[in-house]
């Protein structure tokens, strides 16, 4: 996924602290395709990853991401 996205955050183009983000949340669909398929993922930096989770109401996950070292 990171290779496909050019080793950069798809939201802000940062190349630091990159994470793999599930577009369709794992709690909504636990099928193999959604858990492991590249089409359900995007590369985000830590800040944008937290923002995505806040935008969809996952504040506890966003808070956790803000307090992790990477």
PDB file of N, CA, C, O and CB in Angstrom:
ATOM      1  N   UNK A   1       0.820  -1.176   0.000  1.00  0.00           N
ATOM      2  CA  UNK A   1       0.000   0.000   0.000  1.00  0.00           C
ATOM      3  C   UNK A   1       0.877   1.258   0.000  1.00  0.00           C
ATOM      4  O   UNK A   1       0.643   2.187  -0.772  1.00  0.00           O
ATOM      5  CB  UNK A   1      -0.940  -0.012   1.202  1.00  0.00           C
ATOM      6  N   UNK A   2       1.886   1.273   0.875  1.00  0.00           N
ATOM      7  CA  UNK A   2       2.766   2.444   0.918  1.00  0.00           C
ATOM      8  C   UNK A   2       3.481   2.628  -0.418  1.00  0.00           C
ATOM      9  O   UNK A   2       3.649   3.753  -0.891  1.00  0.00           O
ATOM     10  CB  UNK A   2       3.796   2.306   2.058  1.00  0.00           C
ATOM     11  N   UNK A   3       3.897   1.527  -1.017  1.00  0.00           N
ATOM     12  CA  UNK A   3       4.545   1.619  -2.329  1.00  0.00           C
ATOM     13  C   UNK A   3       3.578   2.180  -3.364  1.00  0.00           C
ATOM     14  O   UNK A   3       3.936   3.070  -4.136  1.00  0.00           O
ATOM     15  CB  UNK A   3       5.062   0.238  -2.777  1.00  0.00           C
ATOM     16  N   UNK A   4       2.357   1.661  -3.380  1.00  0.00           N
ATOM     17  CA  UNK A   4       1.343   2.136  -4.326  1.00  0.00           C
ATOM     18  C   UNK A   4       1.099   3.633  -4.158  1.00  0.00           C
ATOM     19  O   UNK A   4       0.907   4.348  -5.142  1.00  0.00           O
ATOM     20  CB  UNK A   4       0.027   1.364  -4.136  1.00  0.00           C
ATOM     21  N   UNK A   5       1.107   4.109  -2.910  1.00  0.00           N
ATOM     22  CA  UNK A   5       0.819   5.519  -2.632  1.00  0.00           C
ATOM     23  C   UNK A   5       2.073   6.395  -2.639  1.00  0.00           C
ATOM     24  O   UNK A   5       2.038   7.540  -2.187  1.00  0.00           O
ATOM     25  CB  UNK A   5       0.124   5.643  -1.294  1.00  0.00           C
ATOM     26  N   UNK A   6       3.177   5.853  -3.152  1.00  0.00           N
ATOM     27  CA  UNK A   6       4.399   6.632  -3.295  1.00  0.00           C
ATOM     28  C   UNK A   6       5.099   6.936  -1.977  1.00  0.00           C
ATOM     29  O   UNK A   6       5.826   7.922  -1.864  1.00  0.00           O
ATOM     30  CB  UNK A   6       4.090   7.907  -3.987  1.00  0.00           C
ATOM     31  N   UNK A   7       4.874   6.082  -0.982  1.00  0.00           N
ATOM     32  CA  UNK A   7       5.480   6.265   0.349  1.00  0.00           C
ATOM     33  C   UNK A   7       5.205   7.663   0.895  1.00  0.00           C
ATOM     34  O   UNK A   7       6.080   8.309   1.471  1.00  0.00           O
ATOM     35  CB  UNK A   7       6.998   6.019   0.287  1.00  0.00           C
ATOM     36  N   UNK A   8       3.960   8.111   0.696  1.00  0.00           N
ATOM     37  CA  UNK A   8       3.553   9.432   1.170  1.00  0.00           C
ATOM     38  C   UNK A   8       2.086   9.395   1.580  1.00  0.00           C
ATOM     39  O   UNK A   8       1.305   8.590   1.072  1.00  0.00           O
ATOM     40  CB  UNK A   8       3.789  10.511   0.079  1.00  0.00           C
ATOM     41  N   UNK A   9       1.731  10.265   2.494  1.00  0.00           N
ATOM     42  CA  UNK A   9       0.336  10.403   2.936  1.00  0.00           C
ATOM     43  C   UNK A   9      -0.516  10.877   1.761  1.00  0.00           C
ATOM     44  O   UNK A   9      -0.171  11.854   1.097  1.00  0.00           O
ATOM     45  CB  UNK A   9       0.221  11.399   4.139  1.00  0.00           C
ATOM     46  N   UNK A  10      -1.621  10.191   1.504  1.00  0.00           N
ATOM     47  CA  UNK A  10      -2.482  10.578   0.377  1.00  0.00           C
ATOM     48  C   UNK A  10      -3.271  11.857   0.670  1.00  0.00           C
ATOM     49  O   UNK A  10      -3.832  12.461  -0.245  1.00  0.00           O
ATOM     50  CB  UNK A  10      -3.451   9.441   0.042  1.00  0.00           C
ATOM     51  N   UNK A  11      -3.317  12.272   1.938  1.00  0.00           N
ATOM     52  CA  UNK A  11      -4.062  13.479   2.297  1.00  0.00           C
ATOM     53  C   UNK A  11      -3.199  14.742   2.278  1.00  0.00           C
ATOM     54  O   UNK A  11      -3.655  15.800   1.845  1.00  0.00           O
ATOM     55  CB  UNK A  11      -4.675  13.310   3.666  1.00  0.00           C
ATOM     56  N   UNK A  12      -1.944  14.631   2.751  1.00  0.00           N
ATOM     57  CA  UNK A  12      -1.122  15.843   2.878  1.00  0.00           C
ATOM     58  C   UNK A  12       0.268  15.716   2.255  1.00  0.00           C
ATOM     59  O   UNK A  12       1.038  16.676   2.267  1.00  0.00           O
ATOM     60  CB  UNK A  12      -0.976  16.199   4.328  1.00  0.00           C
ATOM     61  N   UNK A  13       0.595  14.552   1.718  1.00  0.00           N
ATOM     62  CA  UNK A  13       1.876  14.273   1.054  1.00  0.00           C
ATOM     63  C   UNK A  13       3.072  14.124   1.995  1.00  0.00           C
ATOM     64  O   UNK A  13       4.206  14.034   1.524  1.00  0.00           O
ATOM     65  CB  UNK A  13       2.168  15.360   0.085  1.00  0.00           C
ATOM     66  N   UNK A  14       2.851  14.095   3.298  1.00  0.00           N
ATOM     67  CA  UNK A  14       3.949  13.883   4.240  1.00  0.00           C
ATOM     68  C   UNK A  14       4.553  12.503   4.011  1.00  0.00           C
ATOM     69  O   UNK A  14       3.861  11.571   3.600  1.00  0.00           O
ATOM     70  CB  UNK A  14       3.461  14.031   5.707  1.00  0.00           C
ATOM     71  N   UNK A  15       5.828  12.385   4.278  1.00  0.00           N
ATOM     72  CA  UNK A  15       6.497  11.084   4.183  1.00  0.00           C
ATOM     73  C   UNK A  15       6.940  10.595   5.565  1.00  0.00           C
ATOM     74  O   UNK A  15       7.695   9.628   5.666  1.00  0.00           O
ATOM     75  CB  UNK A  15       7.713  11.172   3.236  1.00  0.00           C
ATOM     76  N   UNK A  16       6.484  11.247   6.611  1.00  0.00           N
ATOM     77  CA  UNK A  16       6.847  10.908   7.995  1.00  0.00           C
ATOM     78  C   UNK A  16       5.704  10.182   8.701  1.00  0.00           C
ATOM     79  O   UNK A  16       4.529  10.463   8.465  1.00  0.00           O
ATOM     80  CB  UNK A  16       7.227  12.178   8.779  1.00  0.00           C
ATOM     81  N   UNK A  17       6.074   9.246   9.569  1.00  0.00           N
ATOM     82  CA  UNK A  17       5.112   8.547  10.446  1.00  0.00           C
ATOM     83  C   UNK A  17       3.908   7.999   9.676  1.00  0.00           C
ATOM     84  O   UNK A  17       2.760   8.298  10.006  1.00  0.00           O
ATOM     85  CB  UNK A  17       4.622   9.493  11.543  1.00  0.00           C
ATOM     86  N   UNK A  18       4.181   7.205   8.663  1.00  0.00           N
ATOM     87  CA  UNK A  18       3.118   6.688   7.799  1.00  0.00           C
ATOM     88  C   UNK A  18       2.426   5.481   8.420  1.00  0.00           C
ATOM     89  O   UNK A  18       3.061   4.628   9.040  1.00  0.00           O
ATOM     90  CB  UNK A  18       3.682   6.314   6.432  1.00  0.00           C
ATOM     91  N   UNK A  19       1.122   5.434   8.241  1.00  0.00           N
ATOM     92  CA  UNK A  19       0.277   4.343   8.719  1.00  0.00           C
ATOM     93  C   UNK A  19      -0.548   3.801   7.557  1.00  0.00           C
ATOM     94  O   UNK A  19      -0.781   4.494   6.567  1.00  0.00           O
ATOM     95  CB  UNK A  19      -0.646   4.818   9.876  1.00  0.00           C
ATOM     96  N   UNK A  20      -0.980   2.567   7.693  1.00  0.00           N
ATOM     97  CA  UNK A  20      -1.951   1.983   6.763  1.00  0.00           C
ATOM     98  C   UNK A  20      -3.338   2.162   7.386  1.00  0.00           C
ATOM     99  O   UNK A  20      -3.554   1.786   8.538  1.00  0.00           O
ATOM    100  CB  UNK A  20      -1.638   0.450   6.472  1.00  0.00           C
ATOM    101  N   UNK A  21      -4.260   2.723   6.642  1.00  0.00           N
ATOM    102  CA  UNK A  21      -5.609   3.018   7.137  1.00  0.00           C
ATOM    103  C   UNK A  21      -6.636   2.218   6.349  1.00  0.00           C
ATOM    104  O   UNK A  21      -6.598   2.194   5.119  1.00  0.00           O
ATOM    105  CB  UNK A  21      -5.916   4.535   7.039  1.00  0.00           C
ATOM    106  N   UNK A  22      -7.564   1.556   7.060  1.00  0.00           N
ATOM    107  CA  UNK A  22      -8.676   0.857   6.411  1.00  0.00           C
ATOM    108  C   UNK A  22      -9.751   1.884   6.049  1.00  0.00           C
ATOM    109  O   UNK A  22     -10.274   2.570   6.926  1.00  0.00           O
ATOM    110  CB  UNK A  22      -9.264  -0.266   7.343  1.00  0.00           C
ATOM    111  N   UNK A  23     -10.075   1.988   4.777  1.00  0.00           N
ATOM    112  CA  UNK A  23     -11.116   2.915   4.331  1.00  0.00           C
ATOM    113  C   UNK A  23     -12.466   2.476   4.898  1.00  0.00           C
ATOM    114  O   UNK A  23     -13.174   3.277   5.508  1.00  0.00           O
ATOM    115  CB  UNK A  23     -11.169   2.983   2.777  1.00  0.00           C
ATOM    116  N   UNK A  24     -12.820   1.210   4.698  1.00  0.00           N
ATOM    117  CA  UNK A  24     -14.001   0.627   5.355  1.00  0.00           C
ATOM    118  C   UNK A  24     -13.487   0.060   6.671  1.00  0.00           C
ATOM    119  O   UNK A  24     -12.648  -0.841   6.663  1.00  0.00           O
ATOM    120  CB  UNK A  24     -14.720  -0.499   4.453  1.00  0.00           C
ATOM    121  N   UNK A  25     -13.971   0.564   7.797  1.00  0.00           N
ATOM    122  CA  UNK A  25     -13.443   0.141   9.094  1.00  0.00           C
ATOM    123  C   UNK A  25     -13.546  -1.364   9.322  1.00  0.00           C
ATOM    124  O   UNK A  25     -14.471  -2.023   8.847  1.00  0.00           O
ATOM    125  CB  UNK A  25     -14.169   0.862  10.196  1.00  0.00           C
ATOM    126  N   UNK A  26     -12.568  -1.889  10.064  1.00  0.00           N
ATOM    127  CA  UNK A  26     -12.547  -3.325  10.369  1.00  0.00           C
ATOM    128  C   UNK A  26     -13.800  -3.743  11.122  1.00  0.00           C
ATOM    129  O   UNK A  26     -14.261  -4.874  10.966  1.00  0.00           O
ATOM    130  CB  UNK A  26     -11.303  -3.684  11.190  1.00  0.00           C
ATOM    131  N   UNK A  27     -14.361  -2.854  11.933  1.00  0.00           N
ATOM    132  CA  UNK A  27     -15.557  -3.221  12.701  1.00  0.00           C
ATOM    133  C   UNK A  27     -16.815  -3.272  11.836  1.00  0.00           C
ATOM    134  O   UNK A  27     -17.840  -3.796  12.274  1.00  0.00           O
ATOM    135  CB  UNK A  27     -15.762  -2.236  13.838  1.00  0.00           C
ATOM    136  N   UNK A  28     -16.754  -2.736  10.613  1.00  0.00           N
ATOM    137  CA  UNK A  28     -17.904  -2.788   9.711  1.00  0.00           C
ATOM    138  C   UNK A  28     -17.879  -4.007   8.791  1.00  0.00           C
ATOM    139  O   UNK A  28     -18.928  -4.534   8.422  1.00  0.00           O
ATOM    140  CB  UNK A  28     -17.957  -1.530   8.878  1.00  0.00           C
ATOM    141  N   UNK A  29     -16.688  -4.447   8.427  1.00  0.00           N
ATOM    142  CA  UNK A  29     -16.576  -5.581   7.500  1.00  0.00           C
ATOM    143  C   UNK A  29     -15.271  -6.312   7.783  1.00  0.00           C
ATOM    144  O   UNK A  29     -14.193  -5.773   7.535  1.00  0.00           O
ATOM    145  CB  UNK A  29     -16.636  -5.107   6.005  1.00  0.00           C
ATOM    146  N   UNK A  30     -15.359  -7.525   8.294  1.00  0.00           N
ATOM    147  CA  UNK A  30     -14.170  -8.292   8.657  1.00  0.00           C
ATOM    148  C   UNK A  30     -13.831  -9.357   7.616  1.00  0.00           C
ATOM    149  O   UNK A  30     -13.102 -10.302   7.915  1.00  0.00           O
ATOM    150  CB  UNK A  30     -14.370  -8.945  10.013  1.00  0.00           C
ATOM    151  N   UNK A  31     -14.351  -9.214   6.404  1.00  0.00           N
ATOM    152  CA  UNK A  31     -14.015 -10.168   5.350  1.00  0.00           C
ATOM    153  C   UNK A  31     -12.539 -10.032   5.002  1.00  0.00           C
ATOM    154  O   UNK A  31     -11.944  -8.972   5.198  1.00  0.00           O
ATOM    155  CB  UNK A  31     -14.899  -9.945   4.092  1.00  0.00           C
ATOM    156  N   UNK A  32     -11.950 -11.109   4.486  1.00  0.00           N
ATOM    157  CA  UNK A  32     -10.526 -11.077   4.119  1.00  0.00           C
ATOM    158  C   UNK A  32     -10.230  -9.956   3.132  1.00  0.00           C
ATOM    159  O   UNK A  32      -9.204  -9.282   3.230  1.00  0.00           O
ATOM    160  CB  UNK A  32     -10.099 -12.421   3.518  1.00  0.00           C
ATOM    161  N   UNK A  33     -11.133  -9.765   2.186  1.00  0.00           N
ATOM    162  CA  UNK A  33     -10.938  -8.725   1.172  1.00  0.00           C
ATOM    163  C   UNK A  33     -10.834  -7.340   1.819  1.00  0.00           C
ATOM    164  O   UNK A  33      -9.990  -6.533   1.430  1.00  0.00           O
ATOM    165  CB  UNK A  33     -12.093  -8.747   0.152  1.00  0.00           C
ATOM    166  N   UNK A  34     -11.681  -7.072   2.793  1.00  0.00           N
ATOM    167  CA  UNK A  34     -11.660  -5.766   3.445  1.00  0.00           C
ATOM    168  C   UNK A  34     -10.511  -5.633   4.446  1.00  0.00           C
ATOM    169  O   UNK A  34      -9.970  -4.543   4.630  1.00  0.00           O
ATOM    170  CB  UNK A  34     -12.980  -5.520   4.148  1.00  0.00           C
ATOM    171  N   UNK A  35     -10.141  -6.730   5.086  1.00  0.00           N
ATOM    172  CA  UNK A  35      -9.043  -6.671   6.058  1.00  0.00           C
ATOM    173  C   UNK A  35      -7.684  -6.564   5.399  1.00  0.00           C
ATOM    174  O   UNK A  35      -6.814  -5.837   5.876  1.00  0.00           O
ATOM    175  CB  UNK A  35      -9.072  -7.887   6.944  1.00  0.00           C
ATOM    176  N   UNK A  36      -7.494  -7.297   4.286  1.00  0.00           N
ATOM    177  CA  UNK A  36      -6.163  -7.405   3.694  1.00  0.00           C
ATOM    178  C   UNK A  36      -6.044  -6.851   2.279  1.00  0.00           C
ATOM    179  O   UNK A  36      -4.935  -6.738   1.757  1.00  0.00           O
ATOM    180  CB  UNK A  36      -5.752  -8.822   3.686  1.00  0.00           C
ATOM    181  N   UNK A  37      -7.148  -6.507   1.660  1.00  0.00           N
ATOM    182  CA  UNK A  37      -7.117  -6.019   0.282  1.00  0.00           C
ATOM    183  C   UNK A  37      -6.578  -4.595   0.180  1.00  0.00           C
ATOM    184  O   UNK A  37      -6.938  -3.730   0.979  1.00  0.00           O
ATOM    185  CB  UNK A  37      -8.506  -6.081  -0.319  1.00  0.00           C
ATOM    186  N   UNK A  38      -5.727  -4.362  -0.790  1.00  0.00           N
ATOM    187  CA  UNK A  38      -5.153  -3.033  -0.973  1.00  0.00           C
ATOM    188  C   UNK A  38      -6.189  -1.993  -1.378  1.00  0.00           C
ATOM    189  O   UNK A  38      -6.000  -0.801  -1.139  1.00  0.00           O
ATOM    190  CB  UNK A  38      -4.063  -3.085  -2.008  1.00  0.00           C
ATOM    191  N   UNK A  39      -7.282  -2.441  -1.991  1.00  0.00           N
ATOM    192  CA  UNK A  39      -8.314  -1.496  -2.414  1.00  0.00           C
ATOM    193  C   UNK A  39      -9.047  -0.875  -1.234  1.00  0.00           C
ATOM    194  O   UNK A  39      -9.716   0.147  -1.389  1.00  0.00           O
ATOM    195  CB  UNK A  39      -9.306  -2.186  -3.323  1.00  0.00           C
ATOM    196  N   UNK A  40      -8.928  -1.484  -0.050  1.00  0.00           N
ATOM    197  CA  UNK A  40      -9.576  -0.937   1.138  1.00  0.00           C
ATOM    198  C   UNK A  40      -8.569  -0.218   2.032  1.00  0.00           C
ATOM    199  O   UNK A  40      -8.814  -0.038   3.225  1.00  0.00           O
ATOM    200  CB  UNK A  40     -10.277  -2.050   1.922  1.00  0.00           C
ATOM    201  N   UNK A  41      -7.463   0.183   1.472  1.00  0.00           N
ATOM    202  CA  UNK A  41      -6.463   0.849   2.288  1.00  0.00           C
ATOM    203  C   UNK A  41      -5.927   2.099   1.646  1.00  0.00           C
ATOM    204  O   UNK A  41      -5.986   2.280   0.429  1.00  0.00           O
ATOM    205  CB  UNK A  41      -5.340  -0.079   2.578  1.00  0.00           C
ATOM    206  N   UNK A  42      -5.399   2.963   2.496  1.00  0.00           N
ATOM    207  CA  UNK A  42      -4.716   4.154   2.024  1.00  0.00           C
ATOM    208  C   UNK A  42      -3.604   4.476   3.009  1.00  0.00           C
ATOM    209  O   UNK A  42      -3.697   4.161   4.195  1.00  0.00           O
ATOM    210  CB  UNK A  42      -5.702   5.355   1.866  1.00  0.00           C
ATOM    211  N   UNK A  43      -2.567   5.099   2.510  1.00  0.00           N
ATOM    212  CA  UNK A  43      -1.443   5.508   3.340  1.00  0.00           C
ATOM    213  C   UNK A  43      -1.722   6.899   3.892  1.00  0.00           C
ATOM    214  O   UNK A  43      -1.991   7.839   3.145  1.00  0.00           O
ATOM    215  CB  UNK A  43      -0.112   5.485   2.534  1.00  0.00           C
ATOM    216  N   UNK A  44      -1.651   7.012   5.222  1.00  0.00           N
ATOM    217  CA  UNK A  44      -1.856   8.299   5.882  1.00  0.00           C
ATOM    218  C   UNK A  44      -0.749   8.532   6.896  1.00  0.00           C
ATOM    219  O   UNK A  44      -0.244   7.584   7.498  1.00  0.00           O
ATOM    220  CB  UNK A  44      -3.241   8.358   6.567  1.00  0.00           C
ATOM    221  N   UNK A  45      -0.370   9.790   7.086  1.00  0.00           N
ATOM    222  CA  UNK A  45       0.543  10.102   8.176  1.00  0.00           C
ATOM    223  C   UNK A  45      -0.258  10.005   9.479  1.00  0.00           C
ATOM    224  O   UNK A  45      -1.487   9.952   9.455  1.00  0.00           O
ATOM    225  CB  UNK A  45       1.196  11.533   7.998  1.00  0.00           C
ATOM    226  N   UNK A  46       0.439   9.981  10.599  1.00  0.00           N
ATOM    227  CA  UNK A  46      -0.243   9.811  11.882  1.00  0.00           C
ATOM    228  C   UNK A  46      -1.310  10.881  12.111  1.00  0.00           C
ATOM    229  O   UNK A  46      -2.411  10.566  12.563  1.00  0.00           O
ATOM    230  CB  UNK A  46       0.770   9.842  13.019  1.00  0.00           C
ATOM    231  N   UNK A  47      -0.998  12.141  11.804  1.00  0.00           N
ATOM    232  CA  UNK A  47      -1.954  13.228  12.030  1.00  0.00           C
ATOM    233  C   UNK A  47      -3.204  13.072  11.162  1.00  0.00           C
ATOM    234  O   UNK A  47      -4.321  13.235  11.653  1.00  0.00           O
ATOM    235  CB  UNK A  47      -1.292  14.577  11.750  1.00  0.00           C
ATOM    236  N   UNK A  48      -3.025  12.759   9.885  1.00  0.00           N
ATOM    237  CA  UNK A  48      -4.176  12.583   8.987  1.00  0.00           C
ATOM    238  C   UNK A  48      -4.957  11.324   9.333  1.00  0.00           C
ATOM    239  O   UNK A  48      -6.176  11.286   9.167  1.00  0.00           O
ATOM    240  CB  UNK A  48      -3.714  12.524   7.524  1.00  0.00           C
ATOM    241  N   UNK A  49      -4.265  10.286   9.816  1.00  0.00           N
ATOM    242  CA  UNK A  49      -4.938   9.061  10.233  1.00  0.00           C
ATOM    243  C   UNK A  49      -5.863   9.375  11.410  1.00  0.00           C
ATOM    244  O   UNK A  49      -7.016   8.944  11.419  1.00  0.00           O
ATOM    245  CB  UNK A  49      -3.904   7.958  10.618  1.00  0.00           C
ATOM    246  N   UNK A  50      -5.377  10.111  12.386  1.00  0.00           N
ATOM    247  CA  UNK A  50      -6.211  10.503  13.529  1.00  0.00           C
ATOM    248  C   UNK A  50      -7.392  11.359  13.058  1.00  0.00           C
ATOM    249  O   UNK A  50      -8.516  11.188  13.530  1.00  0.00           O
ATOM    250  CB  UNK A  50      -5.368  11.278  14.578  1.00  0.00           C
ATOM    251  N   UNK A  51      -7.129  12.273  12.130  1.00  0.00           N
ATOM    252  CA  UNK A  51      -8.196  13.142  11.613  1.00  0.00           C
ATOM    253  C   UNK A  51      -9.285  12.327  10.931  1.00  0.00           C
ATOM    254  O   UNK A  51     -10.470  12.593  11.133  1.00  0.00           O
ATOM    255  CB  UNK A  51      -7.622  14.172  10.629  1.00  0.00           C
ATOM    256  N   UNK A  52      -8.899  11.327  10.116  1.00  0.00           N
ATOM    257  CA  UNK A  52      -9.891  10.476   9.435  1.00  0.00           C
ATOM    258  C   UNK A  52     -10.796   9.787  10.457  1.00  0.00           C
ATOM    259  O   UNK A  52     -12.011   9.709  10.275  1.00  0.00           O
ATOM    260  CB  UNK A  52      -9.184   9.415   8.546  1.00  0.00           C
ATOM    261  N   UNK A  53     -10.188   9.291  11.528  1.00  0.00           N
ATOM    262  CA  UNK A  53     -10.985   8.615  12.552  1.00  0.00           C
ATOM    263  C   UNK A  53     -11.901   9.597  13.284  1.00  0.00           C
ATOM    264  O   UNK A  53     -13.041   9.254  13.597  1.00  0.00           O
ATOM    265  CB  UNK A  53     -10.068   7.905  13.555  1.00  0.00           C
ATOM    266  N   UNK A  54     -11.428  10.796  13.558  1.00  0.00           N
ATOM    267  CA  UNK A  54     -12.296  11.804  14.186  1.00  0.00           C
ATOM    268  C   UNK A  54     -13.463  12.141  13.275  1.00  0.00           C
ATOM    269  O   UNK A  54     -14.592  12.285  13.745  1.00  0.00           O
ATOM    270  CB  UNK A  54     -11.500  13.083  14.520  1.00  0.00           C
ATOM    271  N   UNK A  55     -13.208  12.269  11.978  1.00  0.00           N
ATOM    272  CA  UNK A  55     -14.257  12.637  11.016  1.00  0.00           C
ATOM    273  C   UNK A  55     -15.371  11.608  10.967  1.00  0.00           C
ATOM    274  O   UNK A  55     -16.524  11.954  10.709  1.00  0.00           O
ATOM    275  CB  UNK A  55     -13.662  12.808   9.629  1.00  0.00           C
ATOM    276  N   UNK A  56     -15.037  10.334  11.214  1.00  0.00           N
ATOM    277  CA  UNK A  56     -16.103   9.321  11.180  1.00  0.00           C
ATOM    278  C   UNK A  56     -16.576   8.933  12.578  1.00  0.00           C
ATOM    279  O   UNK A  56     -17.278   7.935  12.745  1.00  0.00           O
ATOM    280  CB  UNK A  56     -15.621   8.076  10.442  1.00  0.00           C
ATOM    281  N   UNK A  57     -16.196   9.716  13.577  1.00  0.00           N
ATOM    282  CA  UNK A  57     -16.715   9.522  14.923  1.00  0.00           C
ATOM    283  C   UNK A  57     -15.961   8.520  15.776  1.00  0.00           C
ATOM    284  O   UNK A  57     -16.454   8.102  16.824  1.00  0.00           O
ATOM    285  CB  UNK A  57     -18.108   9.103  14.839  1.00  0.00           C
ATOM    286  N   UNK A  58     -14.773   8.130  15.341  1.00  0.00           N
ATOM    287  CA  UNK A  58     -13.955   7.172  16.099  1.00  0.00           C
ATOM    288  C   UNK A  58     -12.976   7.933  16.985  1.00  0.00           C
ATOM    289  O   UNK A  58     -11.763   7.782  16.839  1.00  0.00           O
ATOM    290  CB  UNK A  58     -13.190   6.206  15.142  1.00  0.00           C
ATOM    291  N   UNK A  59     -13.484   8.738  17.891  1.00  0.00           N
ATOM    292  CA  UNK A  59     -12.624   9.595  18.708  1.00  0.00           C
ATOM    293  C   UNK A  59     -11.648   8.796  19.569  1.00  0.00           C
ATOM    294  O   UNK A  59     -10.516   9.233  19.773  1.00  0.00           O
ATOM    295  CB  UNK A  59     -13.472  10.481  19.594  1.00  0.00           C
ATOM    296  N   UNK A  60     -12.063   7.640  20.076  1.00  0.00           N
ATOM    297  CA  UNK A  60     -11.153   6.861  20.918  1.00  0.00           C
ATOM    298  C   UNK A  60      -9.949   6.375  20.114  1.00  0.00           C
ATOM    299  O   UNK A  60      -8.834   6.352  20.634  1.00  0.00           O
ATOM    300  CB  UNK A  60     -11.891   5.665  21.542  1.00  0.00           C
ATOM    301  N   UNK A  61     -10.157   5.988  18.862  1.00  0.00           N
ATOM    302  CA  UNK A  61      -9.051   5.565  18.005  1.00  0.00           C
ATOM    303  C   UNK A  61      -8.190   6.779  17.656  1.00  0.00           C
ATOM    304  O   UNK A  61      -6.963   6.687  17.663  1.00  0.00           O
ATOM    305  CB  UNK A  61      -9.579   4.873  16.713  1.00  0.00           C
ATOM    306  N   UNK A  62      -8.814   7.902  17.353  1.00  0.00           N
ATOM    307  CA  UNK A  62      -8.069   9.125  17.036  1.00  0.00           C
ATOM    308  C   UNK A  62      -7.189   9.535  18.212  1.00  0.00           C
ATOM    309  O   UNK A  62      -6.038   9.925  18.021  1.00  0.00           O
ATOM    310  CB  UNK A  62      -9.035  10.271  16.669  1.00  0.00           C
ATOM    311  N   UNK A  63      -7.721   9.450  19.412  1.00  0.00           N
ATOM    312  CA  UNK A  63      -6.962   9.814  20.610  1.00  0.00           C
ATOM    313  C   UNK A  63      -5.770   8.874  20.790  1.00  0.00           C
ATOM    314  O   UNK A  63      -4.670   9.315  21.123  1.00  0.00           O
ATOM    315  CB  UNK A  63      -7.870   9.775  21.862  1.00  0.00           C
ATOM    316  N   UNK A  64      -5.991   7.594  20.572  1.00  0.00           N
ATOM    317  CA  UNK A  64      -4.919   6.606  20.678  1.00  0.00           C
ATOM    318  C   UNK A  64      -3.811   6.901  19.658  1.00  0.00           C
ATOM    319  O   UNK A  64      -2.628   6.837  19.993  1.00  0.00           O
ATOM    320  CB  UNK A  64      -5.478   5.180  20.468  1.00  0.00           C
ATOM    321  N   UNK A  65      -4.184   7.215  18.442  1.00  0.00           N
ATOM    322  CA  UNK A  65      -3.204   7.506  17.395  1.00  0.00           C
ATOM    323  C   UNK A  65      -2.379   8.748  17.731  1.00  0.00           C
ATOM    324  O   UNK A  65      -1.185   8.796  17.437  1.00  0.00           O
ATOM    325  CB  UNK A  65      -3.907   7.695  16.050  1.00  0.00           C
ATOM    326  N   UNK A  66      -2.997   9.734  18.334  1.00  0.00           N
ATOM    327  CA  UNK A  66      -2.271  10.955  18.675  1.00  0.00           C
ATOM    328  C   UNK A  66      -1.226  10.710  19.757  1.00  0.00           C
ATOM    329  O   UNK A  66      -0.273  11.479  19.876  1.00  0.00           O
ATOM    330  CB  UNK A  66      -3.243  12.032  19.131  1.00  0.00           C
ATOM    331  N   UNK A  67      -1.389   9.647  20.550  1.00  0.00           N
ATOM    332  CA  UNK A  67      -0.490   9.394  21.669  1.00  0.00           C
ATOM    333  C   UNK A  67       0.456   8.215  21.450  1.00  0.00           C
ATOM    334  O   UNK A  67       1.093   7.750  22.396  1.00  0.00           O
ATOM    335  CB  UNK A  67      -1.293   9.157  22.902  1.00  0.00           C
ATOM    336  N   UNK A  68       0.552   7.734  20.230  1.00  0.00           N
ATOM    337  CA  UNK A  68       1.496   6.651  19.944  1.00  0.00           C
ATOM    338  C   UNK A  68       2.787   7.247  19.403  1.00  0.00           C
ATOM    339  O   UNK A  68       2.756   8.278  18.731  1.00  0.00           O
ATOM    340  CB  UNK A  68       0.894   5.631  18.932  1.00  0.00           C
ATOM    341  N   UNK A  69       3.920   6.615  19.686  1.00  0.00           N
ATOM    342  CA  UNK A  69       5.189   7.175  19.236  1.00  0.00           C
ATOM    343  C   UNK A  69       5.332   7.236  17.724  1.00  0.00           C
ATOM    344  O   UNK A  69       6.040   8.104  17.214  1.00  0.00           O
ATOM    345  CB  UNK A  69       6.309   6.379  19.800  1.00  0.00           C
ATOM    346  N   UNK A  70       4.684   6.344  16.998  1.00  0.00           N
ATOM    347  CA  UNK A  70       4.782   6.379  15.539  1.00  0.00           C
ATOM    348  C   UNK A  70       3.408   6.267  15.002  1.00  0.00           C
ATOM    349  O   UNK A  70       3.217   6.272  13.786  1.00  0.00           O
ATOM    350  CB  UNK A  70       5.686   5.258  14.978  1.00  0.00           C
TER     351      UNK A  70
END
